[in-house]
Amino acid sequence: MLEDYPKAIITKDGTQVLLRPLKPEDEGRLLKFFRKIPEQERWFLRDDVTDPRVVHEWVEHLDYARVLPLVALNEEEEAIIANLTLHRRPFGAWRHVGRLRIVVDPDYRGQRLGTWMLLDIIRLAMGLGIEKLVAEFVADVETAAIHAAHKLDFFKVATLPEYVKDREGRYHDLLVMIKNLHQDWSDF
Ligand SMILES: CC(C)(COP(=O)(O)OP(=O)(O)OC[C@H]1O[C@@H](n2cnc3c(N)ncnc32)[C@H](O)[C@@H]1OP(=O)(O)O)[C@@H](O)C(=O)NCCC(=O)NCCS
């Protein structure tokens, strides 16, 4: 499946972008990428991605069977401009489930990059035998992502009321959305 990468895609404004799995030599690029993400968005990530030790740990222990990080690189292929991770458990009751998280560089948003990457990972997940893709979104904060997920037929299965706190200490609901995958392309 991964032999299909690198893959060129064209964004809405005609820019060519390269998609491929993250490699160990991307450590510096990934750190730079996360440091460009506004602090109010980074707050809702699970790790402090501006900490070089966190990023070092990830690239040192790449295990695509557990976490597949798909990155998009700019036209010059020198900067990471988006990062999408597919998290899996290769054992037991969770084998058929994939968990997604995506972040796009603010300078490249609204160009369909997020949509293309999600479509790409959906195709990949189908090939890996994943049956359910799950993503969590912070209500009233990750509105663009919720909109994009709806468009790709993710539907809300649960709301965890007042579950996460923003930087000002206000509670927000966490929405759990799922997309069921079928082993053919009838979905599209
Ligand atoms: C969500 C995110 C990945 C979308 O990336 P993107 O490349 O800008 O997405 P696209 O250009 O493919 O747009 C997807 C849809 O969202 C819509 N959208 C973009 N920004 C929006 C906003 N601020 N509010 C509502 N909808 C928005 C787009 O219009 C598009 O819908 P359309 O096809 O009806 O026009 C990006 O905004 C991001 O990184 N956000 C911060 C991190 C985050 O919230 N991650 C989600 C957690 S899983």
The ligand as a Gaussian input file, in Angstrom:
#p B3LYP/6-31G(d) Opt

LIG

0 1
 C       -9.630000      21.123000       9.473000
 C       -8.472000      21.372000       8.521000
 C       -7.559000      20.175000       8.534000
 C       -9.062000      21.575000       7.106000
 O       -7.969000      21.673000       6.188000
 P       -8.135000      22.413000       4.770000
 O       -7.052000      21.957000       3.885000
 O       -8.275000      23.878000       4.987000
 O       -9.540000      21.810000       4.289000
 P      -10.234000      21.926000       2.866000
 O       -9.687000      23.070000       2.091000
 O      -10.169000      20.572000       2.249000
 O      -11.711000      22.272000       3.296000
 C      -12.584000      21.312000       3.809000
 C      -13.946000      21.927000       4.018000
 O      -13.938000      22.724000       5.212000
 C      -14.429000      24.034000       4.907000
 N      -13.806000      25.016000       5.768000
 C      -12.544000      25.468000       5.730000
 N      -12.359000      26.378000       6.712000
 C      -13.552000      26.488000       7.349000
 C      -14.005000      27.235000       8.481000
 N      -13.196000      28.064000       9.128000
 N      -15.285000      27.061000       8.901000
 C      -16.113000      26.199000       8.259000
 N      -15.739000      25.460000       7.201000
 C      -14.473000      25.602000       6.754000
 C      -14.048000      24.234000       3.476000
 O      -14.811000      25.267000       2.900000
 C      -14.335000      22.878000       2.885000
 O      -15.715000      22.716000       2.683000
 P      -16.348000      22.956000       1.236000
 O      -15.842000      21.825000       0.421000
 O      -17.798000      22.905000       1.527000
 O      -15.859000      24.274000       0.765000
 C       -7.695000      22.678000       8.909000
 O       -8.617000      23.727000       9.042000
 C       -6.925000      22.528000      10.228000
 O       -5.774000      22.093000      10.227000
 N       -7.546000      22.930000      11.368000
 C       -6.900000      22.883000      12.685000
 C       -6.743000      21.502000      13.230000
 C       -8.037000      20.748000      13.388000
 O       -9.073000      21.280000      13.748000
 N       -7.955000      19.449000      13.139000
 C       -9.077000      18.572000      13.219000
 C       -8.963000      17.595000      14.304000
 S       -9.084000      15.944000      13.665000

